Amino acid sequence: MSRTPGVGGQGLAHVSTAKLKRTLKRLHDGSLVCPITQMTLVVAGLPDLVDEVGHLQGLDARAAMAVLVAVIAERAALEKRLAKAQPA
């Protein structure tokens, strides 16, 4: 059984926030076209993400941006909660 790169139990958890933001930026500026494929990632200058963002592959731009925004927002909220929990 073949496995799609980047698709597994981890989702996008293993992808750095910086890489997710870079992907979102490329979607916004149009240099990453949808549906996202390995080839469109390479053409957009994101070859390092080919094996990391399998969950985004095949999505249209609106869906891919929604996923990226949600993951980035969740991480930012977690960082904020963790910062508040730290003793001063």
Jmol script that loads the backbone (N, CA, C; Angstrom):
load data "model"
ATOM      1  N   MET A   1       0.843  -1.180   0.000  1.00  0.00           N
ATOM      2  CA  MET A   1       0.000   0.000   0.000  1.00  0.00           C
ATOM      3  C   MET A   1       0.884   1.237   0.000  1.00  0.00           C
ATOM      4  N   SER A   2       0.703   2.126  -0.962  1.00  0.00           N
ATOM      5  CA  SER A   2       1.526   3.332  -1.016  1.00  0.00           C
ATOM      6  C   SER A   2       0.994   4.379  -0.055  1.00  0.00           C
ATOM      7  N   ARG A   3       1.902   5.220   0.370  1.00  0.00           N
ATOM      8  CA  ARG A   3       1.561   6.241   1.344  1.00  0.00           C
ATOM      9  C   ARG A   3       1.831   7.596   0.737  1.00  0.00           C
ATOM     10  N   THR A   4       0.896   8.518   0.899  1.00  0.00           N
ATOM     11  CA  THR A   4       1.092   9.877   0.412  1.00  0.00           C
ATOM     12  C   THR A   4       2.044  10.586   1.351  1.00  0.00           C
ATOM     13  N   PRO A   5       3.127  11.210   0.840  1.00  0.00           N
ATOM     14  CA  PRO A   5       4.061  11.919   1.703  1.00  0.00           C
ATOM     15  C   PRO A   5       3.338  12.957   2.550  1.00  0.00           C
ATOM     16  N   GLY A   6       3.716  13.028   3.810  1.00  0.00           N
ATOM     17  CA  GLY A   6       3.150  14.039   4.688  1.00  0.00           C
ATOM     18  C   GLY A   6       1.789  13.698   5.238  1.00  0.00           C
ATOM     19  N   VAL A   7       1.213  12.571   4.828  1.00  0.00           N
ATOM     20  CA  VAL A   7      -0.100  12.203   5.329  1.00  0.00           C
ATOM     21  C   VAL A   7       0.082  11.094   6.351  1.00  0.00           C
ATOM     22  N   GLY A   8      -0.377  11.345   7.535  1.00  0.00           N
ATOM     23  CA  GLY A   8      -0.245  10.372   8.605  1.00  0.00           C
ATOM     24  C   GLY A   8      -0.866  10.919   9.859  1.00  0.00           C
ATOM     25  N   GLY A   9      -0.534  10.321  10.967  1.00  0.00           N
ATOM     26  CA  GLY A   9      -1.115  10.705  12.233  1.00  0.00           C
ATOM     27  C   GLY A   9      -0.706  12.072  12.735  1.00  0.00           C
ATOM     28  N   GLN A  10       0.377  12.632  12.219  1.00  0.00           N
ATOM     29  CA  GLN A  10       0.868  13.908  12.716  1.00  0.00           C
ATOM     30  C   GLN A  10       0.213  15.120  12.056  1.00  0.00           C
ATOM     31  N   GLY A  11      -0.443  14.934  10.943  1.00  0.00           N
ATOM     32  CA  GLY A  11      -1.016  16.087  10.256  1.00  0.00           C
ATOM     33  C   GLY A  11       0.055  17.104   9.929  1.00  0.00           C
ATOM     34  N   LEU A  12      -0.173  18.341  10.312  1.00  0.00           N
ATOM     35  CA  LEU A  12       0.803  19.410  10.073  1.00  0.00           C
ATOM     36  C   LEU A  12       1.592  19.749  11.334  1.00  0.00           C
ATOM     37  N   ALA A  13       1.441  18.947  12.386  1.00  0.00           N
ATOM     38  CA  ALA A  13       2.083  19.233  13.669  1.00  0.00           C
ATOM     39  C   ALA A  13       3.609  19.312  13.563  1.00  0.00           C
ATOM     40  N   HIS A  14       4.185  18.552  12.664  1.00  0.00           N
ATOM     41  CA  HIS A  14       5.641  18.510  12.527  1.00  0.00           C
ATOM     42  C   HIS A  14       6.190  19.628  11.633  1.00  0.00           C
ATOM     43  N   VAL A  15       5.329  20.391  10.992  1.00  0.00           N
ATOM     44  CA  VAL A  15       5.758  21.466  10.097  1.00  0.00           C
ATOM     45  C   VAL A  15       5.885  22.746  10.913  1.00  0.00           C
ATOM     46  N   SER A  16       7.014  23.416  10.789  1.00  0.00           N
ATOM     47  CA  SER A  16       7.231  24.635  11.574  1.00  0.00           C
ATOM     48  C   SER A  16       6.232  25.721  11.187  1.00  0.00           C
ATOM     49  N   THR A  17       5.963  26.575  12.143  1.00  0.00           N
ATOM     50  CA  THR A  17       5.057  27.695  11.892  1.00  0.00           C
ATOM     51  C   THR A  17       5.623  28.595  10.796  1.00  0.00           C
ATOM     52  N   ALA A  18       6.925  28.770  10.791  1.00  0.00           N
ATOM     53  CA  ALA A  18       7.548  29.600   9.752  1.00  0.00           C
ATOM     54  C   ALA A  18       7.275  29.029   8.359  1.00  0.00           C
ATOM     55  N   LYS A  19       7.355  27.706   8.221  1.00  0.00           N
ATOM     56  CA  LYS A  19       7.090  27.079   6.917  1.00  0.00           C
ATOM     57  C   LYS A  19       5.619  27.212   6.539  1.00  0.00           C
ATOM     58  N   LEU A  20       4.741  27.088   7.526  1.00  0.00           N
ATOM     59  CA  LEU A  20       3.313  27.250   7.240  1.00  0.00           C
ATOM     60  C   LEU A  20       3.013  28.677   6.797  1.00  0.00           C
ATOM     61  N   LYS A  21       3.614  29.653   7.458  1.00  0.00           N
ATOM     62  CA  LYS A  21       3.412  31.057   7.083  1.00  0.00           C
ATOM     63  C   LYS A  21       3.962  31.336   5.690  1.00  0.00           C
ATOM     64  N   ARG A  22       5.091  30.725   5.374  1.00  0.00           N
ATOM     65  CA  ARG A  22       5.677  30.902   4.036  1.00  0.00           C
ATOM     66  C   ARG A  22       4.753  30.314   2.973  1.00  0.00           C
ATOM     67  N   THR A  23       4.161  29.166   3.270  1.00  0.00           N
ATOM     68  CA  THR A  23       3.217  28.540   2.339  1.00  0.00           C
ATOM     69  C   THR A  23       1.992  29.423   2.149  1.00  0.00           C
ATOM     70  N   LEU A  24       1.453  29.945   3.236  1.00  0.00           N
ATOM     71  CA  LEU A  24       0.292  30.831   3.162  1.00  0.00           C
ATOM     72  C   LEU A  24       0.616  32.085   2.352  1.00  0.00           C
ATOM     73  N   LYS A  25       1.789  32.641   2.564  1.00  0.00           N
ATOM     74  CA  LYS A  25       2.211  33.828   1.810  1.00  0.00           C
ATOM     75  C   LYS A  25       2.252  33.521   0.312  1.00  0.00           C
ATOM     76  N   ARG A  26       2.783  32.356  -0.039  1.00  0.00           N
ATOM     77  CA  ARG A  26       2.869  31.989  -1.457  1.00  0.00           C
ATOM     78  C   ARG A  26       1.484  31.783  -2.060  1.00  0.00           C
ATOM     79  N   LEU A  27       0.546  31.271  -1.270  1.00  0.00           N
ATOM     80  CA  LEU A  27      -0.828  31.143  -1.762  1.00  0.00           C
ATOM     81  C   LEU A  27      -1.432  32.521  -2.000  1.00  0.00           C
ATOM     82  N   HIS A  28      -1.216  33.439  -1.055  1.00  0.00           N
ATOM     83  CA  HIS A  28      -1.770  34.788  -1.177  1.00  0.00           C
ATOM     84  C   HIS A  28      -1.187  35.543  -2.365  1.00  0.00           C
ATOM     85  N   ASP A  29       0.117  35.392  -2.589  1.00  0.00           N
ATOM     86  CA  ASP A  29       0.718  36.164  -3.686  1.00  0.00           C
ATOM     87  C   ASP A  29       0.580  35.470  -5.045  1.00  0.00           C
ATOM     88  N   GLY A  30       0.002  34.262  -5.034  1.00  0.00           N
ATOM     89  CA  GLY A  30      -0.253  33.568  -6.293  1.00  0.00           C
ATOM     90  C   GLY A  30       0.890  32.737  -6.824  1.00  0.00           C
ATOM     91  N   SER A  31       2.028  32.728  -6.123  1.00  0.00           N
ATOM     92  CA  SER A  31       3.148  31.927  -6.627  1.00  0.00           C
ATOM     93  C   SER A  31       2.964  30.434  -6.354  1.00  0.00           C
ATOM     94  N   LEU A  32       2.089  30.087  -5.422  1.00  0.00           N
ATOM     95  CA  LEU A  32       1.704  28.692  -5.207  1.00  0.00           C
ATOM     96  C   LEU A  32       0.276  28.542  -5.700  1.00  0.00           C
ATOM     97  N   VAL A  33       0.123  27.767  -6.748  1.00  0.00           N
ATOM     98  CA  VAL A  33      -1.211  27.590  -7.347  1.00  0.00           C
ATOM     99  C   VAL A  33      -1.841  26.296  -6.849  1.00  0.00           C
ATOM    100  N   CYS A  34      -3.125  26.269  -6.928  1.00  0.00           N
ATOM    101  CA  CYS A  34      -3.891  25.101  -6.472  1.00  0.00           C
ATOM    102  C   CYS A  34      -4.541  24.417  -7.646  1.00  0.00           C
ATOM    103  N   PRO A  35      -4.812  23.152  -7.528  1.00  0.00           N
ATOM    104  CA  PRO A  35      -4.629  22.354  -6.325  1.00  0.00           C
ATOM    105  C   PRO A  35      -3.147  22.149  -6.037  1.00  0.00           C
ATOM    106  N   ILE A  36      -2.818  22.081  -4.740  1.00  0.00           N
ATOM    107  CA  ILE A  36      -1.434  21.907  -4.323  1.00  0.00           C
ATOM    108  C   ILE A  36      -0.995  20.491  -4.666  1.00  0.00           C
ATOM    109  N   THR A  37       0.139  20.420  -5.335  1.00  0.00           N
ATOM    110  CA  THR A  37       0.753  19.138  -5.683  1.00  0.00           C
ATOM    111  C   THR A  37       2.244  19.238  -5.376  1.00  0.00           C
ATOM    112  N   GLN A  38       2.934  18.144  -5.498  1.00  0.00           N
ATOM    113  CA  GLN A  38       4.384  18.183  -5.308  1.00  0.00           C
ATOM    114  C   GLN A  38       5.017  19.153  -6.306  1.00  0.00           C
ATOM    115  N   MET A  39       4.543  19.122  -7.539  1.00  0.00           N
ATOM    116  CA  MET A  39       5.110  19.988  -8.574  1.00  0.00           C
ATOM    117  C   MET A  39       4.843  21.466  -8.287  1.00  0.00           C
ATOM    118  N   THR A  40       3.620  21.815  -7.863  1.00  0.00           N
ATOM    119  CA  THR A  40       3.341  23.231  -7.613  1.00  0.00           C
ATOM    120  C   THR A  40       4.152  23.747  -6.419  1.00  0.00           C
ATOM    121  N   LEU A  41       4.438  22.867  -5.456  1.00  0.00           N
ATOM    122  CA  LEU A  41       5.298  23.272  -4.339  1.00  0.00           C
ATOM    123  C   LEU A  41       6.714  23.574  -4.826  1.00  0.00           C
ATOM    124  N   VAL A  42       7.235  22.727  -5.693  1.00  0.00           N
ATOM    125  CA  VAL A  42       8.582  22.941  -6.234  1.00  0.00           C
ATOM    126  C   VAL A  42       8.627  24.219  -7.060  1.00  0.00           C
ATOM    127  N   VAL A  43       7.646  24.410  -7.937  1.00  0.00           N
ATOM    128  CA  VAL A  43       7.600  25.607  -8.789  1.00  0.00           C
ATOM    129  C   VAL A  43       7.504  26.877  -7.946  1.00  0.00           C
ATOM    130  N   ALA A  44       6.803  26.800  -6.807  1.00  0.00           N
ATOM    131  CA  ALA A  44       6.638  27.962  -5.932  1.00  0.00           C
ATOM    132  C   ALA A  44       7.849  28.190  -5.031  1.00  0.00           C
ATOM    133  N   GLY A  45       8.882  27.369  -5.193  1.00  0.00           N
ATOM    134  CA  GLY A  45      10.075  27.544  -4.375  1.00  0.00           C
ATOM    135  C   GLY A  45       9.948  26.932  -2.986  1.00  0.00           C
ATOM    136  N   LEU A  46       9.079  25.927  -2.864  1.00  0.00           N
ATOM    137  CA  LEU A  46       8.859  25.268  -1.577  1.00  0.00           C
ATOM    138  C   LEU A  46       9.186  23.772  -1.646  1.00  0.00           C
ATOM    139  N   PRO A  47      10.308  23.397  -2.258  1.00  0.00           N
ATOM    140  CA  PRO A  47      10.598  21.968  -2.404  1.00  0.00           C
ATOM    141  C   PRO A  47      10.802  21.258  -1.070  1.00  0.00           C
ATOM    142  N   ASP A  48      11.185  21.994  -0.055  1.00  0.00           N
ATOM    143  CA  ASP A  48      11.401  21.392   1.255  1.00  0.00           C
ATOM    144  C   ASP A  48      10.094  20.943   1.901  1.00  0.00           C
ATOM    145  N   LEU A  49       8.960  21.376   1.358  1.00  0.00           N
ATOM    146  CA  LEU A  49       7.666  21.017   1.930  1.00  0.00           C
ATOM    147  C   LEU A  49       6.983  19.848   1.226  1.00  0.00           C
ATOM    148  N   VAL A  50       7.582  19.346   0.171  1.00  0.00           N
ATOM    149  CA  VAL A  50       6.959  18.286  -0.625  1.00  0.00           C
ATOM    150  C   VAL A  50       6.561  17.093   0.245  1.00  0.00           C
ATOM    151  N   ASP A  51       7.417  16.704   1.162  1.00  0.00           N
ATOM    152  CA  ASP A  51       7.135  15.548   2.007  1.00  0.00           C
ATOM    153  C   ASP A  51       6.495  15.921   3.336  1.00  0.00           C
ATOM    154  N   GLU A  52       6.158  17.196   3.533  1.00  0.00           N
ATOM    155  CA  GLU A  52       5.651  17.645   4.822  1.00  0.00           C
ATOM    156  C   GLU A  52       4.199  18.105   4.822  1.00  0.00           C
ATOM    157  N   VAL A  53       3.656  18.440   3.679  1.00  0.00           N
ATOM    158  CA  VAL A  53       2.307  19.025   3.662  1.00  0.00           C
ATOM    159  C   VAL A  53       1.326  18.212   2.821  1.00  0.00           C
ATOM    160  N   GLY A  54       1.421  16.918   2.941  1.00  0.00           N
ATOM    161  CA  GLY A  54       0.536  16.042   2.192  1.00  0.00           C
ATOM    162  C   GLY A  54      -0.933  16.316   2.453  1.00  0.00           C
ATOM    163  N   HIS A  55      -1.259  16.802   3.645  1.00  0.00           N
ATOM    164  CA  HIS A  55      -2.656  17.092   3.979  1.00  0.00           C
ATOM    165  C   HIS A  55      -3.214  18.251   3.165  1.00  0.00           C
ATOM    166  N   LEU A  56      -2.355  19.055   2.576  1.00  0.00           N
ATOM    167  CA  LEU A  56      -2.821  20.186   1.764  1.00  0.00           C
ATOM    168  C   LEU A  56      -2.947  19.816   0.288  1.00  0.00           C
ATOM    169  N   GLN A  57      -2.339  18.713  -0.089  1.00  0.00           N
ATOM    170  CA  GLN A  57      -2.336  18.336  -1.500  1.00  0.00           C
ATOM    171  C   GLN A  57      -3.745  18.059  -1.992  1.00  0.00           C
ATOM    172  N   GLY A  58      -4.046  18.622  -3.151  1.00  0.00           N
ATOM    173  CA  GLY A  58      -5.349  18.429  -3.775  1.00  0.00           C
ATOM    174  C   GLY A  58      -6.390  19.460  -3.368  1.00  0.00           C
ATOM    175  N   LEU A  59      -6.086  20.273  -2.348  1.00  0.00           N
ATOM    176  CA  LEU A  59      -7.045  21.279  -1.910  1.00  0.00           C
ATOM    177  C   LEU A  59      -7.028  22.483  -2.841  1.00  0.00           C
ATOM    178  N   ASP A  60      -8.176  23.146  -2.951  1.00  0.00           N
ATOM    179  CA  ASP A  60      -8.181  24.404  -3.690  1.00  0.00           C
ATOM    180  C   ASP A  60      -7.621  25.500  -2.776  1.00  0.00           C
ATOM    181  N   ALA A  61      -7.398  26.679  -3.328  1.00  0.00           N
ATOM    182  CA  ALA A  61      -6.747  27.762  -2.591  1.00  0.00           C
ATOM    183  C   ALA A  61      -7.517  28.148  -1.334  1.00  0.00           C
ATOM    184  N   ARG A  62      -8.814  28.253  -1.449  1.00  0.00           N
ATOM    185  CA  ARG A  62      -9.628  28.663  -0.304  1.00  0.00           C
ATOM    186  C   ARG A  62      -9.513  27.667   0.852  1.00  0.00           C
ATOM    187  N   ALA A  63      -9.585  26.400   0.534  1.00  0.00           N
ATOM    188  CA  ALA A  63      -9.481  25.358   1.562  1.00  0.00           C
ATOM    189  C   ALA A  63      -8.078  25.317   2.161  1.00  0.00           C
ATOM    190  N   ALA A  64      -7.059  25.385   1.325  1.00  0.00           N
ATOM    191  CA  ALA A  64      -5.682  25.349   1.820  1.00  0.00           C
ATOM    192  C   ALA A  64      -5.401  26.545   2.729  1.00  0.00           C
ATOM    193  N   MET A  65      -5.865  27.732   2.333  1.00  0.00           N
ATOM    194  CA  MET A  65      -5.666  28.914   3.173  1.00  0.00           C
ATOM    195  C   MET A  65      -6.408  28.781   4.498  1.00  0.00           C
ATOM    196  N   ALA A  66      -7.608  28.217   4.459  1.00  0.00           N
ATOM    197  CA  ALA A  66      -8.378  28.034   5.690  1.00  0.00           C
ATOM    198  C   ALA A  66      -7.648  27.102   6.649  1.00  0.00           C
ATOM    199  N   VAL A  67      -7.100  26.019   6.129  1.00  0.00           N
ATOM    200  CA  VAL A  67      -6.351  25.085   6.971  1.00  0.00           C
ATOM    201  C   VAL A  67      -5.130  25.769   7.560  1.00  0.00           C
ATOM    202  N   LEU A  68      -4.366  26.451   6.722  1.00  0.00           N
ATOM    203  CA  LEU A  68      -3.147  27.113   7.197  1.00  0.00           C
ATOM    204  C   LEU A  68      -3.451  28.186   8.237  1.00  0.00           C
ATOM    205  N   VAL A  69      -4.457  29.010   7.979  1.00  0.00           N
ATOM    206  CA  VAL A  69      -4.822  30.057   8.932  1.00  0.00           C
ATOM    207  C   VAL A  69      -5.249  29.437  10.259  1.00  0.00           C
ATOM    208  N   ALA A  70      -6.018  28.363  10.204  1.00  0.00           N
ATOM    209  CA  ALA A  70      -6.475  27.715  11.432  1.00  0.00           C
ATOM    210  C   ALA A  70      -5.311  27.143  12.239  1.00  0.00           C
ATOM    211  N   VAL A  71      -4.389  26.474  11.578  1.00  0.00           N
ATOM    212  CA  VAL A  71      -3.246  25.885  12.285  1.00  0.00           C
ATOM    213  C   VAL A  71      -2.366  26.984  12.879  1.00  0.00           C
ATOM    214  N   ILE A  72      -2.092  28.017  12.106  1.00  0.00           N
ATOM    215  CA  ILE A  72      -1.257  29.119  12.591  1.00  0.00           C
ATOM    216  C   ILE A  72      -1.929  29.816  13.769  1.00  0.00           C
ATOM    217  N   ALA A  73      -3.236  30.042  13.679  1.00  0.00           N
ATOM    218  CA  ALA A  73      -3.972  30.699  14.769  1.00  0.00           C
ATOM    219  C   ALA A  73      -3.972  29.844  16.029  1.00  0.00           C
ATOM    220  N   GLU A  74      -4.162  28.544  15.877  1.00  0.00           N
ATOM    221  CA  GLU A  74      -4.140  27.649  17.034  1.00  0.00           C
ATOM    222  C   GLU A  74      -2.783  27.681  17.719  1.00  0.00           C
ATOM    223  N   ARG A  75      -1.731  27.690  16.941  1.00  0.00           N
ATOM    224  CA  ARG A  75      -0.385  27.746  17.521  1.00  0.00           C
ATOM    225  C   ARG A  75      -0.146  29.064  18.236  1.00  0.00           C
ATOM    226  N   ALA A  76      -0.603  30.150  17.639  1.00  0.00           N
ATOM    227  CA  ALA A  76      -0.435  31.464  18.280  1.00  0.00           C
ATOM    228  C   ALA A  76      -1.203  31.517  19.596  1.00  0.00           C
ATOM    229  N   ALA A  77      -2.417  30.973  19.614  1.00  0.00           N
ATOM    230  CA  ALA A  77      -3.215  30.958  20.843  1.00  0.00           C
ATOM    231  C   ALA A  77      -2.528  30.114  21.912  1.00  0.00           C
ATOM    232  N   LEU A  78      -1.972  28.986  21.527  1.00  0.00           N
ATOM    233  CA  LEU A  78      -1.270  28.132  22.482  1.00  0.00           C
ATOM    234  C   LEU A  78      -0.047  28.846  23.045  1.00  0.00           C
ATOM    235  N   GLU A  79       0.713  29.494  22.181  1.00  0.00           N
ATOM    236  CA  GLU A  79       1.891  30.235  22.640  1.00  0.00           C
ATOM    237  C   GLU A  79       1.498  31.320  23.630  1.00  0.00           C
ATOM    238  N   LYS A  80       0.392  31.990  23.358  1.00  0.00           N
ATOM    239  CA  LYS A  80      -0.093  33.047  24.253  1.00  0.00           C
ATOM    240  C   LYS A  80      -0.481  32.468  25.615  1.00  0.00           C
ATOM    241  N   ARG A  81      -1.204  31.332  25.596  1.00  0.00           N
ATOM    242  CA  ARG A  81      -1.599  30.689  26.858  1.00  0.00           C
ATOM    243  C   ARG A  81      -0.373  30.234  27.640  1.00  0.00           C
ATOM    244  N   LEU A  82       0.603  29.678  26.957  1.00  0.00           N
ATOM    245  CA  LEU A  82       1.812  29.219  27.620  1.00  0.00           C
ATOM    246  C   LEU A  82       2.599  30.377  28.214  1.00  0.00           C
ATOM    247  N   ALA A  83       2.626  31.493  27.497  1.00  0.00           N
ATOM    248  CA  ALA A  83       3.346  32.673  27.988  1.00  0.00           C
ATOM    249  C   ALA A  83       2.676  33.204  29.257  1.00  0.00           C
ATOM    250  N   LYS A  84       1.344  33.186  29.289  1.00  0.00           N
ATOM    251  CA  LYS A  84       0.620  33.644  30.478  1.00  0.00           C
ATOM    252  C   LYS A  84       0.842  32.719  31.662  1.00  0.00           C
ATOM    253  N   ALA A  85       1.037  31.446  31.393  1.00  0.00           N
ATOM    254  CA  ALA A  85       1.208  30.456  32.454  1.00  0.00           C
ATOM    255  C   ALA A  85       2.603  30.508  33.083  1.00  0.00           C
ATOM    256  N   GLN A  86       3.533  31.137  32.387  1.00  0.00           N
ATOM    257  CA  GLN A  86       4.892  31.236  32.902  1.00  0.00           C
ATOM    258  C   GLN A  86       4.939  32.213  34.074  1.00  0.00           C
ATOM    259  N   PRO A  87       5.570  31.805  35.169  1.00  0.00           N
ATOM    260  CA  PRO A  87       5.715  32.745  36.299  1.00  0.00           C
ATOM    261  C   PRO A  87       6.596  33.920  35.907  1.00  0.00           C
ATOM    262  N   ALA A  88       6.248  35.073  36.405  1.00  0.00           N
ATOM    263  CA  ALA A  88       6.974  36.305  36.046  1.00  0.00           C
ATOM    264  C   ALA A  88       8.318  36.393  36.712  1.00  0.00           C
TER     265      ALA A  88
END
end "model"
wireframe off; spacefill off
backbone 0.3
color backbone group
